[in-house]
Amino acid sequence: MHSGICFKGLPAVFDPRRRPWVIAENASTKEITAQINKCPSGALSYYMNAEENNNIKIEAETIAEVSTNGPLLVYGNIKIKHSDGREEIKNKVTAFCRCGQSSNKPYCDGTHRKVGFEG
């Protein structure tokens, strides 16, 4: 689920109406990472190629919050095991789809608003 904060501060790089919607060449690494760090939903993330340990953990308690008529928000460090065997490490906040209509399952893409999900 995208928060406007995630992309509005750097429109030359992030524009959800454009395809591809991310053009990393339009800003410096410092500018891009600073913008992503402002993203409260966890919808955007990055890793540094030069880092030896890309699984840097943020010290935080893991909390799951059911948002009214929206996604399941999981705060903290989690490992997601996909049905195809892939694994991902997520930090900060991860928004999982509850409406079943996301085109980015298991993650929320905001479709719950379009379909009038209540729950």
Contacts in CASP RR format, 6 or more apart in sequence:
PFRMAT RR
TARGET T0000
AUTHOR 0000-0000-0000
METHOD contacts of the structure
MODEL  1
MHSGICFKGLPAVFDPRRRPWVIAENASTKEITAQINKCPSGALSYYMNA
EENNNIKIEAETIAEVSTNGPLLVYGNIKIKHSDGREEIKNKVTAFCRCG
QSSNKPYCDGTHRKVGFEG
1 41 0 8 1.000
1 43 0 8 1.000
1 70 0 8 1.000
1 71 0 8 1.000
1 95 0 8 1.000
1 107 0 8 1.000
1 108 0 8 1.000
1 109 0 8 1.000
1 110 0 8 1.000
2 16 0 8 1.000
2 41 0 8 1.000
2 43 0 8 1.000
2 109 0 8 1.000
2 110 0 8 1.000
3 39 0 8 1.000
3 40 0 8 1.000
3 41 0 8 1.000
3 43 0 8 1.000
5 38 0 8 1.000
5 39 0 8 1.000
5 40 0 8 1.000
6 14 0 8 1.000
6 35 0 8 1.000
6 36 0 8 1.000
6 38 0 8 1.000
6 39 0 8 1.000
6 40 0 8 1.000
6 41 0 8 1.000
6 42 0 8 1.000
6 43 0 8 1.000
6 44 0 8 1.000
7 13 0 8 1.000
7 14 0 8 1.000
7 15 0 8 1.000
7 16 0 8 1.000
7 35 0 8 1.000
7 44 0 8 1.000
8 14 0 8 1.000
9 35 0 8 1.000
9 38 0 8 1.000
10 27 0 8 1.000
10 31 0 8 1.000
10 32 0 8 1.000
10 35 0 8 1.000
12 23 0 8 1.000
12 26 0 8 1.000
12 27 0 8 1.000
13 22 0 8 1.000
13 23 0 8 1.000
13 24 0 8 1.000
13 26 0 8 1.000
13 27 0 8 1.000
13 31 0 8 1.000
13 32 0 8 1.000
13 35 0 8 1.000
14 21 0 8 1.000
14 22 0 8 1.000
14 35 0 8 1.000
14 44 0 8 1.000
15 21 0 8 1.000
15 23 0 8 1.000
24 32 0 8 1.000
27 35 0 8 1.000
32 46 0 8 1.000
33 46 0 8 1.000
35 44 0 8 1.000
36 44 0 8 1.000
36 45 0 8 1.000
36 46 0 8 1.000
39 92 0 8 1.000
40 93 0 8 1.000
41 73 0 8 1.000
41 93 0 8 1.000
41 95 0 8 1.000
42 90 0 8 1.000
42 92 0 8 1.000
42 93 0 8 1.000
42 94 0 8 1.000
42 95 0 8 1.000
43 95 0 8 1.000
43 107 0 8 1.000
45 90 0 8 1.000
45 91 0 8 1.000
45 92 0 8 1.000
47 54 0 8 1.000
48 54 0 8 1.000
55 89 0 8 1.000
56 91 0 8 1.000
57 77 0 8 1.000
57 91 0 8 1.000
58 76 0 8 1.000
58 77 0 8 1.000
58 91 0 8 1.000
58 92 0 8 1.000
60 75 0 8 1.000
60 76 0 8 1.000
60 77 0 8 1.000
60 91 0 8 1.000
61 75 0 8 1.000
61 76 0 8 1.000
62 74 0 8 1.000
62 75 0 8 1.000
62 76 0 8 1.000
62 77 0 8 1.000
62 78 0 8 1.000
63 74 0 8 1.000
63 75 0 8 1.000
63 76 0 8 1.000
64 72 0 8 1.000
64 73 0 8 1.000
64 74 0 8 1.000
64 75 0 8 1.000
65 72 0 8 1.000
65 73 0 8 1.000
65 74 0 8 1.000
65 75 0 8 1.000
66 72 0 8 1.000
66 73 0 8 1.000
66 98 0 8 1.000
67 73 0 8 1.000
68 119 0 8 1.000
69 112 0 8 1.000
69 116 0 8 1.000
69 117 0 8 1.000
69 118 0 8 1.000
69 119 0 8 1.000
70 98 0 8 1.000
70 99 0 8 1.000
70 108 0 8 1.000
70 110 0 8 1.000
70 112 0 8 1.000
70 117 0 8 1.000
70 119 0 8 1.000
71 95 0 8 1.000
71 96 0 8 1.000
71 97 0 8 1.000
71 98 0 8 1.000
71 108 0 8 1.000
71 110 0 8 1.000
71 112 0 8 1.000
72 95 0 8 1.000
72 96 0 8 1.000
72 97 0 8 1.000
72 98 0 8 1.000
73 93 0 8 1.000
73 94 0 8 1.000
73 95 0 8 1.000
73 96 0 8 1.000
74 90 0 8 1.000
74 93 0 8 1.000
74 94 0 8 1.000
74 95 0 8 1.000
74 96 0 8 1.000
75 92 0 8 1.000
75 93 0 8 1.000
76 90 0 8 1.000
76 91 0 8 1.000
76 92 0 8 1.000
76 93 0 8 1.000
77 89 0 8 1.000
77 90 0 8 1.000
77 91 0 8 1.000
78 89 0 8 1.000
78 90 0 8 1.000
78 94 0 8 1.000
79 87 0 8 1.000
79 88 0 8 1.000
79 89 0 8 1.000
79 90 0 8 1.000
80 87 0 8 1.000
80 88 0 8 1.000
80 89 0 8 1.000
80 90 0 8 1.000
80 94 0 8 1.000
80 106 0 8 1.000
81 87 0 8 1.000
82 88 0 8 1.000
82 106 0 8 1.000
94 107 0 8 1.000
95 107 0 8 1.000
95 108 0 8 1.000
96 106 0 8 1.000
96 107 0 8 1.000
96 108 0 8 1.000
97 104 0 8 1.000
97 105 0 8 1.000
97 106 0 8 1.000
97 107 0 8 1.000
97 108 0 8 1.000
97 109 0 8 1.000
97 111 0 8 1.000
97 112 0 8 1.000
98 108 0 8 1.000
98 112 0 8 1.000
98 117 0 8 1.000
98 119 0 8 1.000
99 111 0 8 1.000
99 112 0 8 1.000
99 115 0 8 1.000
99 116 0 8 1.000
99 117 0 8 1.000
100 111 0 8 1.000
101 111 0 8 1.000
101 112 0 8 1.000
101 114 0 8 1.000
101 115 0 8 1.000
101 117 0 8 1.000
102 108 0 8 1.000
102 109 0 8 1.000
102 110 0 8 1.000
102 111 0 8 1.000
102 112 0 8 1.000
103 109 0 8 1.000
103 111 0 8 1.000
END
